[in-house]
Amino acid sequence: MTSINNIQRFRQRIAAGELCVGTGITFCDPSVSELMSEVGYDFTWIDMEHSPIDLQIALGHVMAVRGTHTAPFVRVPVNDVDVIKQVLDLAPAGIIVPNVKTADGAQAAVQACRYPPQGVRGYGPRRGQYFGKISQAQYLDEVKDDPLIILQIEHIEAVNNLDAILAVPGIDSICLGPNDLSGSMGKLGQINDPQVCDAFQTVADKVNASDILLGVSTFYSDDNFARWMRVGVKWISLAVDWGHLFTAGRSVLDSARAASASGG
């Protein structure tokens, strides 16, 4: 479904050894996604877990980047087959499943994202079939490996179970969740703590030794970005819409006040 969600461009950049950079979407207005595509992000991270975005709003965000070079990823609120099914029918480029801790959880997520016999996804594509423009057979061929299935590792239990999780067939990518992982270790937000860093490195080493892509969602700073490049992520979601707005707004305000105070 390259023309509807730009998944092929994302895959081509990864295959060429290029880093894919995205950003988080939490506001309800789909023009935010359209704006971020104009900025040039490779993908958006439409967040249904930690924002007021519901299914209808998520559809607007997915549609807003059609015809651009930006691939829309959607983080579902929970690892549940019925919840995931409805998001899949929006035809996103990727599904991000939060807080996967076990191989059973990983298998449930993968099966929810694939049609039988590989999985248990219910059939009702609508948008993914271009509203009937293509045949059922062509549609099923196009989505046999789509969307990308991205599982978040954000708990120490998941780190301890990582070998079993990675052995589950069908996972496209593992995404580190730095804050929640640190929180599960009793060190919320302490992402430079040696034990937390060791957990990050353990995940990175095991994922990078497989054929599964490693990604992360995090804030931006020069040092933090360099850290994740050393770890070997292939894609990175940097900051979020409200953070971009606040940072830019504060920068303009501070500059204006400084100029006013100096008489400039």
C-alpha positions as CSV (number, residue, x, y, z in Angstrom):
1,M,0.0,0.0,0.0
2,T,2.8,2.4,-0.9
3,S,0.6,5.2,-2.3
4,I,-1.7,5.2,0.7
5,N,0.8,5.1,3.6
6,N,4.3,5.5,2.2
7,I,5.5,2.3,3.9
8,Q,7.8,1.4,0.9
9,R,9.7,4.7,1.2
10,F,10.4,4.0,4.9
11,R,11.6,0.5,4.0
12,Q,13.8,1.8,1.2
13,R,15.5,4.3,3.4
14,I,16.2,1.6,6.0
15,A,17.5,-0.8,3.4
16,A,19.8,1.9,2.1
17,G,21.3,2.3,5.6
18,E,19.7,5.7,6.2
19,L,18.3,6.7,9.6
20,C,14.5,7.3,9.6
21,V,13.5,10.2,11.8
22,G,9.9,10.8,13.0
23,T,8.0,12.8,15.6
24,G,5.1,12.3,17.9
25,I,1.5,13.4,17.3
26,T,-0.8,14.1,20.2
27,F,-3.0,17.0,19.1
28,C,-6.3,16.2,17.5
29,D,-6.2,18.5,14.5
30,P,-4.9,16.5,11.5
31,S,-3.2,19.6,10.1
32,V,-0.5,18.9,12.7
33,S,0.4,15.7,10.8
34,E,0.3,17.6,7.5
35,L,2.6,20.2,8.9
36,M,5.1,17.6,10.1
37,S,5.1,16.0,6.7
38,E,6.0,19.4,5.2
39,V,8.9,19.7,7.7
40,G,10.1,16.4,6.1
41,Y,9.8,13.8,8.8
42,D,10.0,10.2,7.6
43,F,7.2,9.1,9.8
44,T,4.8,10.3,12.4
45,W,4.0,8.5,15.7
46,I,0.3,9.0,16.2
47,D,-0.2,8.4,19.9
48,M,-3.5,6.7,21.0
49,E,-2.0,5.6,24.3
50,H,-1.1,8.9,26.0
51,S,-3.3,11.5,24.2
52,P,-7.0,12.2,23.5
53,I,-6.7,10.8,20.0
54,D,-9.5,8.4,19.3
55,L,-10.2,6.3,16.2
56,Q,-11.8,9.0,14.1
57,I,-9.0,11.5,14.9
58,A,-6.4,8.9,14.2
59,L,-8.0,8.4,10.7
60,G,-7.6,12.1,10.1
61,H,-4.0,12.0,10.9
62,V,-3.3,9.0,8.7
63,M,-5.1,10.6,5.8
64,A,-3.3,13.9,6.3
65,V,0.0,12.5,5.1
66,R,-1.3,10.6,2.1
67,G,0.5,11.9,-1.0
68,T,3.6,13.0,1.0
69,H,6.8,11.2,1.9
70,T,5.8,10.6,5.5
71,A,4.7,7.2,6.8
72,P,2.0,7.3,9.5
73,F,2.6,5.0,12.5
74,V,-0.1,4.5,15.1
75,R,0.6,3.5,18.7
76,V,-2.5,1.6,19.9
77,P,-3.6,2.1,23.5
78,V,-3.4,-1.6,24.4
79,N,-2.4,-5.0,23.1
80,D,-5.9,-6.2,22.3
81,V,-7.0,-7.9,19.1
82,D,-10.2,-6.0,18.8
83,V,-8.6,-2.6,19.4
84,I,-5.8,-3.3,17.0
85,K,-8.2,-4.5,14.3
86,Q,-10.0,-1.1,14.1
87,V,-6.7,0.7,13.8
88,L,-5.4,-1.6,11.2
89,D,-8.4,-0.8,9.0
90,L,-7.2,2.8,8.9
91,A,-4.3,1.5,6.7
92,P,-1.4,2.9,8.7
93,A,2.2,2.1,7.7
94,G,3.0,0.7,11.2
95,I,1.3,-0.4,14.3
96,I,3.2,0.2,17.6
97,V,2.1,-2.1,20.4
98,P,3.0,-0.8,23.9
99,N,4.4,-2.6,26.9
100,V,5.0,-6.0,25.5
101,K,6.5,-8.1,28.3
102,T,6.4,-11.7,27.2
103,A,6.6,-14.0,24.2
104,D,2.9,-14.7,24.5
105,G,2.2,-10.9,24.4
106,A,4.4,-10.6,21.3
107,Q,2.7,-13.5,19.6
108,A,-0.7,-12.0,20.3
109,A,0.3,-8.7,18.8
110,V,1.7,-10.3,15.7
111,Q,-1.3,-12.4,15.2
112,A,-3.7,-9.5,15.7
113,C,-1.9,-7.7,12.8
114,R,-2.1,-10.5,10.2
115,Y,-4.9,-12.2,8.4
116,P,-5.4,-16.0,8.6
117,P,-3.7,-18.3,8.3
118,Q,-0.7,-16.3,9.7
119,G,-2.9,-14.5,12.2
120,V,-6.4,-13.8,13.5
121,R,-7.1,-10.3,12.0
122,G,-10.8,-9.9,11.0
123,Y,-11.5,-8.9,7.4
124,G,-13.0,-5.6,6.6
125,P,-10.3,-3.4,5.0
126,R,-12.3,-0.6,3.3
127,R,-9.6,2.1,3.0
128,G,-6.8,-0.4,2.6
129,Q,-8.5,-1.8,-0.5
130,Y,-8.8,1.8,-1.8
131,F,-12.6,1.5,-1.3
132,G,-12.9,-1.3,-3.9
133,K,-10.5,0.1,-6.5
134,I,-8.3,-3.0,-6.2
135,S,-9.4,-6.6,-5.9
136,Q,-9.4,-8.6,-2.7
137,A,-6.6,-10.8,-4.1
138,Q,-4.4,-7.8,-4.9
139,Y,-5.1,-6.2,-1.5
140,L,-4.2,-9.4,0.4
141,D,-1.0,-9.7,-1.6
142,E,-0.1,-6.1,-0.8
143,V,-0.7,-6.5,3.0
144,K,0.8,-9.9,3.6
145,D,3.8,-8.1,5.3
146,D,2.1,-4.8,6.1
147,P,1.8,-2.9,8.2
148,L,5.1,-2.9,10.2
149,I,4.6,-4.6,13.5
150,I,6.5,-2.6,16.2
151,L,6.6,-3.9,19.7
152,Q,7.7,-1.6,22.6
153,I,10.1,-3.0,25.2
154,E,9.5,-0.7,28.2
155,H,9.7,-2.9,31.3
156,I,12.5,-4.8,32.9
157,E,10.4,-8.0,32.7
158,A,10.5,-7.6,28.9
159,V,14.3,-7.2,29.0
160,N,14.5,-10.4,31.0
161,N,12.2,-12.2,28.5
162,L,13.8,-10.6,25.4
163,D,15.3,-13.8,23.9
164,A,11.9,-15.5,23.9
165,I,10.2,-12.3,22.5
166,L,12.7,-12.1,19.6
167,A,12.1,-15.7,18.8
168,V,8.4,-14.9,17.9
169,P,8.1,-14.9,14.1
170,G,6.7,-11.8,12.3
171,I,8.1,-8.9,14.5
172,D,9.4,-6.1,12.2
173,S,10.8,-3.8,14.9
174,I,11.5,-3.4,18.6
175,C,11.1,0.0,20.1
176,L,12.8,1.0,23.3
177,G,10.7,3.0,25.8
178,P,13.4,4.7,27.9
179,N,11.2,6.4,30.6
180,D,8.9,3.5,31.3
181,L,11.8,1.0,31.3
182,S,13.7,3.1,33.8
183,G,10.5,3.5,35.8
184,S,10.1,-0.3,36.0
185,M,13.5,-0.4,37.6
186,G,12.6,2.1,40.2
187,K,14.5,4.9,38.5
188,L,11.9,6.8,36.5
189,G,13.6,9.3,34.1
190,Q,17.1,8.4,35.2
191,I,18.1,7.3,31.7
192,N,21.8,7.9,32.5
193,D,21.8,5.5,35.5
194,P,24.4,2.7,34.9
195,Q,21.9,-0.1,35.5
196,V,19.3,1.6,33.2
197,C,22.0,2.1,30.5
198,D,22.9,-1.6,30.8
199,A,19.3,-2.6,30.2
200,F,19.2,-0.4,27.1
201,Q,22.4,-1.9,25.8
202,T,21.2,-5.4,26.5
203,V,18.1,-4.8,24.3
204,A,20.2,-3.1,21.6
205,D,22.8,-5.8,21.4
206,K,20.2,-8.6,21.1
207,V,17.9,-6.8,18.6
208,N,20.8,-5.7,16.5
209,A,22.1,-9.3,16.4
210,S,18.8,-10.3,14.8
211,D,17.1,-9.2,11.6
212,I,14.7,-7.0,13.6
213,L,14.9,-3.3,13.4
214,L,15.8,-1.3,16.5
215,G,14.0,2.0,17.2
216,V,13.4,4.4,20.0
217,S,11.0,7.2,21.0
218,T,12.7,9.9,23.0
219,F,13.4,13.6,23.5
220,Y,15.9,15.5,21.5
221,S,19.3,16.9,22.7
222,D,22.6,16.6,21.0
223,D,23.9,14.3,23.7
224,N,20.8,12.1,23.7
225,F,20.7,11.8,20.0
226,A,24.4,10.8,19.9
227,R,23.7,8.1,22.6
228,W,21.1,6.4,20.5
229,M,23.2,6.6,17.4
230,R,25.9,4.7,19.3
231,V,23.4,2.1,20.4
232,G,22.5,1.5,16.8
233,V,18.9,2.4,16.3
234,K,17.6,2.4,12.7
235,W,14.8,4.7,13.3
236,I,14.1,7.3,16.0
237,S,11.0,9.3,17.0
238,L,12.2,12.7,18.3
239,A,10.1,14.9,20.6
240,V,6.4,15.5,20.1
241,D,4.1,18.2,18.7
242,W,3.4,20.0,22.0
243,G,7.1,20.0,22.7
244,H,8.0,21.5,19.4
245,L,5.3,24.2,19.9
246,F,6.4,25.0,23.4
247,T,10.1,25.2,22.5
248,A,9.6,27.4,19.5
249,G,7.1,29.6,21.4
250,R,9.4,30.0,24.3
251,S,12.4,30.8,22.0
252,V,10.4,33.6,20.3
253,L,9.2,35.0,23.6
254,D,12.7,34.9,25.2
255,S,14.2,36.6,22.1
256,A,11.6,39.3,22.1
257,R,12.0,40.1,25.8
258,A,15.8,40.1,25.5
259,A,15.6,42.5,22.6
260,S,13.1,44.7,24.4
261,A,15.2,44.8,27.5
262,S,18.3,45.9,25.5
263,G,16.4,48.5,23.6
264,G,17.0,46.6,20.3
